[in-house]
Amino acid sequence: MGKKIKKEVEPPPKDVFDPLTIESKKAATVVLMLNSPEEEILAKACEAIYKFALKGEENKATLLELGAVEPLTKLLTHEDKVVRRNATMIFGIMASNNDVKKLLRELEVMNSVIAQLAPEEEVVIHEFASLCLANMSVEYTGKVQIFEHGGLEPLIRLLSSPDPDVKKNSIECIYNLVQDFQCRTTLQELNAIPPILELLKSEYPIIQLLALKTLGVITCDKESRTMLKDNQGLDQLTKILDAKELNDLHVEALSVIANCLEDMDTMVLMQQTGGLKKLLLFAENSTIPDIQKNAAKAITKAAYDPENRKFFHEQEVEKCLVTLLGSDSEGTKIAASQAISAMSENSSSKDFFNTQGIPQIVQLLRSDNEEVREAAALALANLTTSSPANANAAAEADAIDPLINILSSKRDGAIANAATVLTNMAIQEPLRSIIQSHEVMRALLGPLHSTNTVVQSRAALTVAATACDMEARNELRNCGGLEPLTELLHSKNDEVRRHASWAVMVCASDELTAVELCKLGALDILEEINLSVSRKNKFSEAAYNKLLNNNLSLKYSQTGYLSSINIITDGFYDYGRINPGTKLLPLKELCLQELNDHRAILLVNSKSDTSPPPSMEDKLSEVGYGRSISSSSSLRRASKEKSTAGFGSPTEEKSEPTSGRNTVLSRGATKEKGSRKGRGKKEEEKVKEEEEVLAVPKLTEGSPDKEWYPPPDPEFCVYVYEVTKSILPIINIKDQIEALAKYVADKMGGKISKEKLSDFSWELHISELKFQLKSNVIPIGYIKKGIFYHRALLFKALADKIGVGCCLVRGEYSRAWNQVKLLNEARKGIIGRLPPPEEYIVDLMFHPGALLKLRSREADLYRFL
């Protein structure tokens, strides 16, 4: 045999790098390897980084600092499956770090992650891609990005994956996404209910729990509840409740059922299948607070139906709910209070809680938990509505003090509920007095200033209920409560505006409060409201009229009517008719205006001036207007005219305090007649007198600090004294009216025949008075030639002084008249029952003292012709 020759090994090509095995112990080195173009190195580097990140949060933060995230994002779309899988696994666990999540959102990798959910990808990729999305969906911005990149549809598809981890991650991500309303709507369109219900059959409790939680959120929408019912979801939920071994799922299952009970069809179905009985059993027998809470919530939803309330009452649900009020769980207390609130719609249940329930609820009003206090106040509000017995029971349980404390709560619902209870209590006078003693008006200041319309409305209603007494109104006025109440009249909310108007109407019952409300602009606001068809209400109209009753000058100018209960007092003035929305100037401004050619303003004032002028026999020179008043002969003569025969002269009582007179005005009838005859002879003196008046310098206004007084009216003071002395003692009311009518007519120029009405030169007389007084305001007593509206005003003013009831009505063309009501004794019907009174118009012009039936031809002629 020949000798063997050894074969020589060929050397590798010179352009090929020899294989190198490296063992790295630094994460930074491996991170650098992520930029390698070799798939094998990338795969091994990703695998090493995955193991490193899996060890803890600190390692994830280290990788972030080393800059591993940016190159890893590029590997999500690598063409090599192993590299892509390993990179996805890294992001699945690293996305739990908040800083990593933030960076991933900035790098906009969501589209690449969602792409890994494609059906052709491996299960492992599905697992970690869905895990990454579940971590990213915890924050709102992550939810938005997932939704906008279409992540919801592949996630729903993965609910049917054979891998439990994929299912768990997918349903967890969906649960996070459906917290947003838009995602819930899309979920319905993608028909996600059936696959979610399938997860309830899973052998893994965490998957079942997440599925129930997701259903608990999406069944807040009616469409999802319908889909759940159509897919036999209620049957599956009932089976879970029946299975004792699934007691860890009962809490969430009850929550879903509670949502479904908002639909009447589901409610009927639950009642027919015995589901409501099961709810009661859970509430009664379970010792788990969350189960008790959700069972009570379900009872609350079901109790909105009258038939269910009746069923629950027959099952004595009240005892169970009262027991739950004593639970150690705040959530259970809240749910039980809400259930009691719903059950209180049943009258029998409301009666039951009177002795067993209200004391426990009142205790909850003192809780440190704001939500508990709100729920307790809600229960008490419903229990005391239309139930004086329950209102008394609440008061006996010392509920008033904690209720008033709740008015300063930070929760609007608690404030509104507490205000409702106080309103229900205040309907009863004894309880109202107790509430007022707790300074309720001061406590209502905060709610009246609230920006929440429900709180505003309830607070205003409480004011209306508690301000029925003068002390309460004084407290409200003194603590500054009228201002926010007036502001509520501006509200665009109908209920707030209505309740504020109601409160203003109640507060306007006394003059001081009404005046303050007018100063704050309540009258103007109400007038504006009542001009609007859409904004006005019965209370706004009533409040406006109530305020007008304390401002009769404005009322008469706007409405042209004063009733018998509208008593004219000193300071009343008749400006004439004004249109709605027109502002009526105060008397002081009108007195200080320059003389004009407008209609004279008539003033009623029986108060004497603070510094009485000299005797009117010598001089009439009042300075109450702030202007000089001439001592013209015609004015002196007017002041000296004596009373007609039949009325006593007050000569012997010169300082009669009730009349407010400065001197006695009484002369013989012959002198009065002579004065009238001589009046024509003195026409030549009139021009001279007017020149003298013009020459009189105007007196300067008094000191700004000096209090202003209305112009005095000595003549009217005399009138008041004379009618008080001569007419008030008359027993028969009809005789009183006739006597007063003759008296008024005599003071205003006497009887005027219809034929000579046009010759009655009252306009010239009024013009002379305006010129002589240098004012547009004329005290009614100065007028000696008066037409219809002068006489009607004087009659009303004097009638009110002596207690004769009459109305004052303004007509057209200087007409005004007085209406009175008298019983017709001749028309007595049934024994012991008087017929309704008849209305008459008092004739003050043509036949002074005559009474004209309101709906007669004579009355129409008097008013209109």
RASUL-V774497 format. One record per backbone hydrogen bond with DSSP energy under -0.5 kcal/mol. NH is the residue of the N-H (numbers start at 1). CO is the residue of the C=O. Records with the same first field share a line. If there is no record, write none. Layout:
BEGIN
NH = CO, CO
END
This chain:
BEGIN
6 = 4
16 = 13
22 = 20
24 = 22
30 = 26
31 = 27
32 = 28
33 = 29
34 = 30, 31
35 = 32
36 = 33
42 = 38
43 = 39
44 = 40
45 = 41
46 = 42
47 = 43
48 = 44
49 = 45
50 = 46
51 = 47
52 = 48
53 = 49
54 = 50
55 = 52
56 = 53
60 = 56
61 = 57
62 = 58
63 = 59
64 = 60
65 = 61
66 = 62
67 = 64
68 = 63
71 = 67
72 = 68
73 = 69
74 = 70
75 = 71
76 = 72, 73
77 = 74
78 = 75
84 = 80
85 = 81
86 = 82
87 = 83
88 = 84
89 = 85
90 = 86
91 = 87
92 = 88
93 = 89
94 = 90
95 = 91
96 = 93
97 = 94
101 = 97
102 = 98
103 = 99
104 = 100
105 = 101
106 = 102
107 = 103
108 = 104, 105
109 = 104
113 = 109
114 = 110
115 = 111
116 = 112, 113
117 = 114
118 = 115
121 = 118
126 = 122
127 = 123
128 = 124
129 = 125
130 = 126
131 = 127
132 = 128
133 = 129
134 = 130
135 = 131
136 = 132
137 = 133
138 = 135
139 = 136
143 = 139
144 = 140
145 = 141
146 = 142
147 = 143
148 = 144
149 = 145
150 = 147
151 = 146
154 = 150
155 = 151
156 = 152
157 = 153
158 = 154
159 = 155, 156
160 = 157
161 = 158
164 = 162
167 = 163
168 = 164
169 = 165
170 = 166
171 = 167
172 = 168
173 = 169
174 = 170
175 = 171
176 = 172
177 = 173
178 = 174
179 = 176
180 = 177
184 = 180
185 = 181
186 = 182
187 = 183
188 = 184
189 = 185
190 = 186
191 = 188
192 = 187
196 = 192
197 = 193
198 = 194
199 = 195
200 = 197
201 = 198
202 = 199
205 = 203
207 = 204
208 = 204
209 = 205
210 = 206
211 = 207
212 = 208
213 = 209
214 = 210
215 = 211
216 = 212
217 = 213
218 = 214
219 = 215
220 = 217
221 = 218
225 = 221
226 = 222
227 = 223
228 = 224
229 = 225
230 = 226
231 = 227
232 = 229
233 = 228
236 = 232
237 = 233
238 = 234
239 = 235
240 = 236
241 = 237
242 = 238
243 = 239
244 = 242
246 = 243
247 = 244
249 = 246
250 = 246, 247
253 = 249
254 = 250
255 = 251
256 = 252
257 = 253
258 = 254
259 = 255
260 = 256
261 = 257
262 = 259
263 = 260
267 = 263
268 = 264
269 = 265
270 = 266
271 = 267
272 = 268
273 = 269
274 = 271
275 = 270
276 = 270
278 = 274
279 = 275
280 = 276
281 = 277
282 = 278
283 = 279
284 = 280
285 = 281
286 = 282
289 = 287
292 = 288
293 = 289
294 = 290
295 = 291
296 = 292
297 = 293
298 = 294
299 = 295
300 = 296
301 = 297
302 = 298
303 = 299
304 = 301
305 = 302
309 = 305
310 = 306
311 = 307
312 = 308
313 = 309
314 = 310
315 = 311
316 = 313
317 = 312
319 = 316
320 = 316
321 = 317
322 = 318
323 = 319
324 = 320
325 = 321
326 = 322, 323
327 = 324
333 = 329
334 = 330
335 = 331
336 = 332
337 = 333
338 = 334
339 = 335
340 = 336
341 = 337
342 = 338
343 = 339
344 = 340
345 = 342
346 = 343
347 = 345
350 = 346
351 = 347
352 = 348
353 = 349
354 = 351
355 = 352
356 = 352
357 = 355
358 = 353
361 = 357
362 = 358
363 = 359
364 = 360
365 = 361, 362
366 = 363
367 = 364
370 = 368
373 = 369
374 = 370
375 = 371
376 = 372
377 = 373
378 = 374
379 = 375
380 = 376
381 = 377
382 = 378
383 = 379
384 = 380
385 = 381
387 = 384
391 = 387
392 = 388
393 = 389
394 = 390
395 = 391
396 = 392
397 = 393
398 = 395
399 = 394
402 = 398
403 = 399
404 = 400
405 = 401
406 = 402
407 = 403
408 = 405
409 = 406
412 = 410
415 = 411
416 = 412
417 = 413
418 = 414
419 = 415
420 = 416
421 = 417
422 = 418
423 = 419
424 = 420
425 = 421
426 = 422
427 = 423
428 = 425
429 = 427
432 = 428
433 = 429
434 = 430
435 = 431
436 = 432
437 = 433
438 = 434, 435
439 = 436
440 = 435
443 = 439
444 = 440
445 = 442
447 = 443
448 = 444
449 = 445, 446
450 = 447
453 = 451
456 = 452
457 = 453
458 = 454
459 = 455
460 = 456
461 = 457
462 = 458
463 = 459
464 = 460
465 = 461
466 = 462
467 = 463
469 = 466
473 = 469
474 = 470
475 = 471
476 = 472
477 = 473
478 = 474
479 = 475
480 = 477
481 = 476
482 = 476
484 = 480
485 = 481
486 = 482
487 = 483
488 = 484
489 = 486
490 = 487
491 = 488
497 = 493
498 = 494
499 = 495
500 = 496
501 = 497
502 = 498
503 = 499
504 = 500
505 = 501
506 = 502
507 = 503
508 = 504
509 = 506
510 = 507
514 = 510
515 = 511
516 = 512
517 = 513
518 = 514
519 = 515
520 = 516
521 = 518
522 = 517
525 = 521
526 = 522
527 = 523
528 = 524
529 = 525
530 = 526
531 = 527
532 = 529
533 = 531
536 = 532
541 = 537
542 = 538
543 = 539
544 = 540
545 = 541
546 = 542
547 = 543
548 = 544
549 = 545
550 = 547
551 = 548
554 = 551
555 = 551
556 = 552
557 = 553
558 = 554
559 = 555
560 = 555, 556
562 = 808
566 = 563
567 = 565
568 = 566
571 = 604
572 = 569, 604
574 = 602
575 = 573
578 = 557
582 = 579
585 = 583
590 = 586
591 = 587
592 = 588
593 = 590
601 = 776
602 = 574, 600
603 = 778
604 = 572
605 = 603
618 = 615
619 = 615
621 = 619
626 = 623
630 = 772
636 = 632
637 = 633
638 = 634
639 = 635
640 = 636, 637
641 = 637, 638
647 = 644
653 = 650
656 = 653
659 = 656
660 = 656
661 = 656
666 = 664
672 = 668
673 = 669
674 = 670
675 = 671
676 = 672
677 = 673
678 = 674
679 = 675
680 = 676, 677
681 = 677
682 = 678, 679
683 = 680
685 = 682
686 = 682, 683
687 = 683
688 = 684
689 = 685
690 = 686
691 = 687
692 = 688
693 = 689
694 = 690
695 = 691
696 = 692, 693
706 = 703
713 = 607
717 = 713
718 = 714
719 = 715
720 = 716
721 = 717
722 = 718
723 = 719
724 = 720
725 = 721
726 = 722
727 = 723
728 = 723
730 = 727
736 = 732
737 = 733
738 = 734
739 = 735
740 = 736
741 = 737
742 = 738
743 = 739
744 = 740
745 = 741
746 = 742
747 = 743
748 = 744
749 = 746
750 = 745
752 = 845
756 = 753
757 = 754
759 = 756
760 = 757
761 = 759
762 = 760
765 = 761
766 = 762
767 = 763
768 = 764
769 = 765
770 = 766
771 = 767
772 = 768
773 = 769
774 = 770
775 = 770
778 = 601, 776
779 = 777
780 = 603
782 = 779
783 = 780
784 = 782
786 = 748
789 = 814
790 = 787
791 = 787
792 = 788
793 = 789
794 = 790
795 = 791
796 = 792
797 = 793
798 = 794
799 = 795
800 = 796
801 = 797
802 = 798
803 = 799
804 = 799
805 = 803
807 = 819
808 = 562
809 = 817
810 = 560
811 = 815
815 = 812
817 = 809
818 = 842
819 = 807
820 = 840
822 = 838
825 = 823
827 = 824
828 = 825
829 = 833
833 = 830
838 = 822
840 = 820
841 = 852
842 = 818
843 = 841, 850
844 = 842
849 = 843
850 = 847
852 = 841, 850
854 = 839
856 = 853
860 = 856
861 = 857
862 = 858
863 = 859
864 = 860
865 = 860, 861
END
